[in-house]
């Protein structure tokens, strides 16, 4: 049962058996074509069909790794996940890049956008080398621990460099999807998670440090947590629900961002003078791309073009708009004016909060989650940050950390079997325990990786370089000379 809690995609409809996810290609054929094939042209077509069937029976089954099954491709599901993969990648490039790029000062725009590109490149290669295998492989016996004990914590290395992955293989819990597509879809989640973290240390980290941090963080923080929840690990086995990444993506990145912000210290001039977003219009464009891409993020996590994908998509839109309005209300009460960046921050807060719940709650639950997310994330981004005096540059913890925590806990409240049979037994204590493990591993792992970076590449640019701006100092480019 552990596999059926992973990533929402294991959350199949209450009326569907996961084993029937893949439909034979013949069943999907148009009636006219099937009739023509049946009427045929006499004995020749009959012989051809019989020979083909005999050859298929005689062909040896592909050798499978422990996490694999023989692919039984579902064309409609495959088409939807192909589309969703593109949508989730859109969230990082260009969505998040522009969202973050518009909120920094003009002298750091290129550097901030380039961070998203660098993260995407590093994570892609790390996923190919070992990340996918660690996240979705099956743990093997080692050092006296049984395979079951190891698999509870991390996957194996059988699929390093995608060895053993072929045209006929599928991930065991999703036999209707080609494994290559499954790998690509999950890669886009792995990309956006450390890309979110970059907002916490924007305008002050070395690019070389960013690349090293991303590689180590992907392999030793993201991949294990992904395995715990989605890949057959112990959190999924104990019933933690995370449809599309409340803990795996948002709480994980939010906690890592908070650790980074505190470890690196504040930006030069933070708290003593204004640090103003240079172009909120870029942030609007980025937020809009994030909203569109989030439909692939959440509705794609149904792994099929079905009713759960439909409700996940609607829930995503409802929560985003509800949170945008409730954030705006709090901002008007406090500041008398609704800022564009504030409205967009509220929208993203709603997207974050609904992510773990999207395929488990009904639309009424989604609206409530969104309405609560706006004020909670506003408080975390404005009041708590000011109270504790840490410089989380672009409010990674305030929005993704706080929003992810809220959404994951409220999943235990509003999840219903009327939407998804996997919601049975959902409860807040189990969700909280899963969050505690995620927070602990992310915080400790991030801290240790920052130490490694500090004593190898170094972490921060020099004060005079920060004053000049990272665009010119690091990349030799600038919006204006």
N, C-alpha and C positions, 0 to 999 in steps of 0.2 A: 504493500500500500504506500510505501514511502514515495515511490516515483509519482504517485498520483497527486502530490501536493506541489509539484515543481512547476514554477513559472506560469501558472494559470493554464498553460497549454495542456497540462495533465488534467485540468478541470474540465472534463468532457460533460456534455449536457446530461441532465438526469435521465433522459430517455434513450441515451446512446451508450453502447458498450464500447470502451476504448479499443477493444480488439477489432471492431468493425470500422475503424477510422478509414482504412483504405478500401476502396471499392474496386473490383476488377475493371480493367479498361473496357472489357466487352459490355459491361452493364452501363457504362457511360456513353456508348456509341449512339448516335442519332438513330431513330427508328428506321428511317429510310435506308440508311447505309446498311443497317443490320438486316433488313429485309432483302436487300440486293445480295448481300453475302449469303443469306440462307438459300435464295433461289438459285444462285450460282450459275454455272454453265456445265452441270453434269458431273461426271466422274472425276474429271481432272481436278476441280476445286476440292472435291471430297478427299481425294488422295493427298492433295497438298495439305489440307487441314489435319488429316490423320498423321502425316509424316511430321508436321510441325509439332503436334502434341506429343508424338513419340520422342522427338528430339528434345523437347522441353523436359520430359520425364527422365530421359537418359542423362541430361546435363547435370554435372555434380553441383551440389549446393555450395555457395561461396563460403570459405572459412570465415567465421565470425569472431570478432573480439567479444569480450564479456558484456559490453554495453550495447551491442548491436543486435539487430534482427534483419531478416531479409526484407527488402523494401517491397511494399505493395502500394504503388503510387496512387494517391487520390488526386486526380487532376485539379479539382476545384480548390482543395486545400493547398495544393502546391502553388497554384496561381495566386491565391491570397497571400501566402507567406512570401512569395517572390515580391509582391507589391509592398508588403509590410516591411520587408528588409530594406527596400529603398527608402521608405518613409522614415524608419528609425535612423538610418544613416543621415537623412536630411536634417534630423534633429541636431546633430553635431556640426555637420558641414552642409550648409552654411548657418543653420539656425542658431546654435549656441554661440558660435564664433561671432556672429553679428550682435546677438543679445548682450554678450559680455563686452564686445568691442565698442558698443555705443555708450556704455556706462563708465568707461575709464577716461582719463584725460587724453587730449589729442596727441600728446607726445608718446603715448603707450598703446595706441590703437593697433598698429601693425604687430607689435610684440604679442598683444593679447590674442589677436586672431590667429597668429602663427602658432601659439600654444595649442590650440585645438587641432590644427593640422599635424603638429608633431606628435601629439597624443594618439591621433588616429593611426599614424604610420607605425609607431612603436607597438601599440596594442595589437594591431593586425599581425605583425610578425611574431609577437609573443604568443598570441592565440594559436598560430600555426605551429610554432615550435613545441609548446607544452601546455599552454593555457587551457585549450579545449579538452585535452586529455585529463588534466587535473580537475577540471570542473565537471565533466560529464563522463569520464572514464570510470571504471570500477576498480577500487583499491585492491591491491594484492598483498599477500602475507609478507611481512618484513619484521626483522629483529624480534621475533617471538610473538608478534601480534598477528592474529588471524586476518584473513582477507576481509571478513565482515567488520572487524574492529577498525581496520584501516579505512575501509570504505565509509564508515560513519563520519570520518573526519575529512578525507580527501580522496579524489579519484586516483587512478593509477597512471602509468606512463606508457601504456600499450599503444596509444594513438599519437605518440610524439611525431612531429612532422607529418601528421595525418596518415601515418603508416596504417594499413589495414582498412582504410576508408576507400570505398569504390563505388561504381555505378549501381551496384545491386544492394548496397547496405543502407540501413536506416538506423537512427537512434531507436532503441527498443521501445520506448514509451511513445514514439511517434512514427510508426511504421508506414504511415501514408505519405511521409515527406522524404525526399532524397536526403541522405546524410549530409551531402555537400551543402544543400540549402539550409539544413538545420544548423550547421556550423556557421554559415554566413549570418543567419538571423541572430544567433546568440552572440556572434562577434560584435554586432552593432550595439548590443547592450553593454558588452565589455568595453567598447570604445567610449560611450558617452559617460560612463561612471567616473573614470579619472579625469575626463574632460571637465566635468562639473567641479571637481576639486580645484581646478586651476583658478576659479573665480575667487577663492579664499586668499590666495597669495598673489593676486594680480598686481602688476606694477613694481615687483621687487625681487623676483626669483631669477637666477641664471637659467639660460636655456639648456645648457648642458646638464644642470641639476634636474631640470624638469624631465628630460629624457630618461635619465637614470632612475629617478623616482618613479616614473610611469612604468618602466619595465619591471622593477622589483615589486611595485604595488600590485600590478596586474597578476603576477604569478603567485605572490605570497599573501595577499589580502583579498583581492576580488575573487580569484578562482576558488579558494577554499570556501568562502562564504556562499558563493554561487552553488557549489557542490552540496553544502549543508542543507540548503533550502530547495534547490531545483534538481540536483543531480543524484539524488538517492541518499543523501547524508542524514544526520541524526535529527536536524530540525524539521525537515519534511516528514520524517518518520514519526515524530511526536505530534504532528498535526498542525504545525505552523502554516498559516495561509499567507501566501504572497503572490497575488495573481500576476503582476508584471514588474515587480521590483521595488516595493516599498522599503524592505530591509536590504535586499541585495544591492540595489542601485542608490536609493536616496538617503536612507539612514547611513549606509556605508560611506557614501561620498560626503555627506554632511558632517559626520564625526571626523573623518579624515581632514576635511577642510578646516574644522575648528582647531584640531591639533596643529595643522600647518600654520594657521594664522597666529596662534600663540607662540609656537616654536620660532617662527621667523621674526616676530615682533611687528610693530606697526610701521606703516609707510612714513617716510620723511614728511613731516608737517601734519600728520594725522592728529586731529584734535586741537590744533593750534590755528588752523586756517581752513578755508573752504576747499574741498576736493569735489569738483563738479563734473558730472557726466558731460562729455563733449558733444554727444549727438543722440538725444533720445529717439530720434526717428530711426536710426539704425537698430536701436533696441526694440522698437515696435516691429520692424521687419523681422528681426530675429525671433521675437516672441510669437509672431504669427506663423513662422515656419515651425517653431516648436509645437504650437497647437496642432497644426496639420500633421506633423510627424508623429505626434502623440497618439493619433488614431491607429497608426501601425504598431506603436509601442504597446498600447493596451488591448485594442481589438485584435491585433495580431497574436497576442498571447493566448487566444482561444485555440490557435493552431488549425483553425478550420473556418470556412465561411459559413457560420451557423448562427443560431439564436444567441449563444453566449457572446460571440463576436459583436452582434448587433447591440445587445444591452451594454456591453463594455464601451462601445463607441458612444452611445447616447449618454451613459453615465459620465464619461470623460468630458463631454461638452457641458453637461449640466453643472458638474462640480467646478469646472474652470470659471464659468460665468458667475456662479453663486459666490465663489471666493473673491472674484474681482470686485463685485459689488460690496461685499462685506468689508474688504480691505479699504475700499474707497470711503465707506461710511466712517470707519475709525479715523482715517486720515483727515476727513473733513471736520470731524468733531475736534481733533487735536490741532490741526493746522489751518483749518478754514478753507483749504484749497485741495482739490484732488489732483495730484501730479500724474503725468503720463507714466513715468517710471513706476509710481506706486500702483496704478491701475494694472499695469502689466505684471508687476511683481505679484499682485493678488491673483491674477489669472494663472500664473505659473504655480503659485502655492496650491491652488485648487487642483491643478493637473498632478502635482506631486502627491497630494493627500488621497486622491481617488485611485492612484496606481495600484496599491496592494488590494484594493477592494473592488476594482472595476467589474470583474466577472463573477462576483459573489453577492453583490447587493442589488436591490431594486432601485429604480430612479428616485424614489422618495429618500432612500438612504443616501444616495449620491448627492442630492441637494443639501441635505443636512450636513454631510461631511464637508461640502464646499463652503457652506455658510460659517461653519466653525473654523475652517482652515484659515480664512482671511484674517480674523482678529488674532488667532494664535500665532501665525507666521509674522504678522505685523509686530506683535509684542516681542517675539524672538529677534526680529531683524532690527528693531528700533530701540525698544526699552531695555531689553536684557543686554544687548550689545553695548549700549551706552553705560549701563550700570556696571558691567564687568570690564569695560574698557579694553576689549580686544578688537583688533582691526581685521575683521572678516570682510575683505574689500567689497565683494559683490553679494554678500549675504548667502553664502552657500549653506552654512549651518542654519541660519534663520529661516530659510525657505525649504531647503531639501532635508536638512536634519529634523527640524521641528515638524515640517509637513509630513515627512515620511513616518515619524514616530506617531503623530496623531492619526494618520490614515491607517497604519497597521493596527493600532489599538482599536479604532472604531470598526475595523473589519470584524473583530471579535464580537462587536455589538450588533452590527447590521447585516452580517452575512446571513443569507437565507437559502434553504433548500428549494424554495420556489423558483429561484434563479439557477442554482447550481447544486447538484447533489453532494459535491465535495464539501459544501458549507456545513454539513451535519457535524455537530460537536464543536463548532467554532466558539471560542471563548477568549476573554481578555487575558486571563493569567497565562495561557499558552502563548498568546501573541507577545506578551510582555517578556516571557522567558526567552523567546526567540530574539527579541530586540536586545535584551541584555547581552546575550552571546555575541550578537553582531557588533554592538557598541564596543565591547571589551576587545574583541579581536581586531577591529578596525583601528581603535585608538592605540593599542600597544604596537601593532604591526606598523602603523604609520609613523609612530615615534621612532622606532628602531630604524626604519628606512631613512628617515630624515637624518638620523645620526650618521648612517653610512654615507649619505650624500654630503653632509657637512665636512667629513674628513677625507673625502675623495675629490669630488668636483667643486666643493664649496656650494653654499646655498644662495646667498644674497649678492646682488651687485653692490659695488662700492657706493657710498653716499653721494659722491659727486656724479657718478653715472646715473643714479636714480634721479638726481636733480635734472640732469640733461634730458633724460627720457630713454626708455629701452629701445624705442624704434631706431634711433640713430646709433646708440652705443652697441647694441647686440646685432642688429640686422642691417645697419648702414642705409636705412631707408627712412623716409618721413613723409607725412601727408603734405607738408609744406616746408620748403627750405627757406 
